[in-house]
């Protein structure tokens, strides 16, 4: 139920910016499993990039997909888990819904 708002948030975060994808595997459906790094707004040249997935979690626009947590670096795993925990506690974004449905469950229910 939160998919469209999450998509719009990600567009605002990444549209028109330099994006790098750091990855080393594909899942069983052939999708890339990795981390998306986005240049900061107004950045020209070599600037630090932000982790788009972490930003989405911090805004309550995404879940920490724990199925792949073991494949994250220990630091990323900790940061993603803490971000989700903090966002849940503040009831931001999707956590404002009394019964949020994880996207993997939604896809399963809807045959996607």
KANORFEN-V617667 format. One record per backbone hydrogen bond with DSSP energy under -0.5 kcal/mol. NH is the residue of the N-H (numbers start at 1). CO is the residue of the C=O. E is the energy in kcal/mol with one decimal. If there is no record, write none. Layout:
# KANORFEN-V617667
NH CO E
NH CO E
This chain:
# KANORFEN-V617667
6 2 -2.3
7 3 -2.5
8 4 -2.4
9 5 -2.1
10 6 -2.3
11 7 -2.3
12 8 -2.2
13 9 -1.8
14 10 -2.2
15 11 -2.9
17 14 -2.0
20 37 -2.8
22 20 -0.5
22 35 -2.9
23 21 -0.6
24 33 -0.9
25 33 -0.7
27 31 -2.7
30 27 -2.1
33 25 -2.3
34 32 -0.6
35 22 -2.6
37 20 -3.3
37 35 -0.6
38 50 -2.8
39 18 -2.6
40 48 -0.8
43 40 -2.1
47 45 -1.1
50 38 -3.0
52 36 -2.6
52 50 -0.8
53 36 -0.5
55 51 -2.4
56 52 -2.3
57 53 -2.2
58 54 -2.8
59 55 -1.6
60 57 -1.4
61 56 -3.2
62 56 -0.8
65 63 -0.9
66 64 -1.6
68 65 -1.7
69 66 -1.0
71 68 -1.7
72 69 -1.6
77 73 -2.9
78 74 -2.2
79 75 -2.6
80 76 -3.0
81 77 -2.1
82 78 -2.7
83 79 -2.3
84 80 -2.4
85 81 -2.5
86 82 -2.8
87 83 -2.5
88 84 -2.8
89 85 -2.2
90 86 -1.6
91 87 -0.7
91 88 -1.1
92 87 -1.9
94 60 -3.3
95 92 -2.2
96 93 -2.2
97 94 -1.4
100 97 -0.7
102 100 -0.5
105 102 -0.7
106 102 -2.4
107 103 -2.7
108 104 -1.6
109 105 -2.6
110 106 -2.0
111 108 -0.9
112 107 -2.9
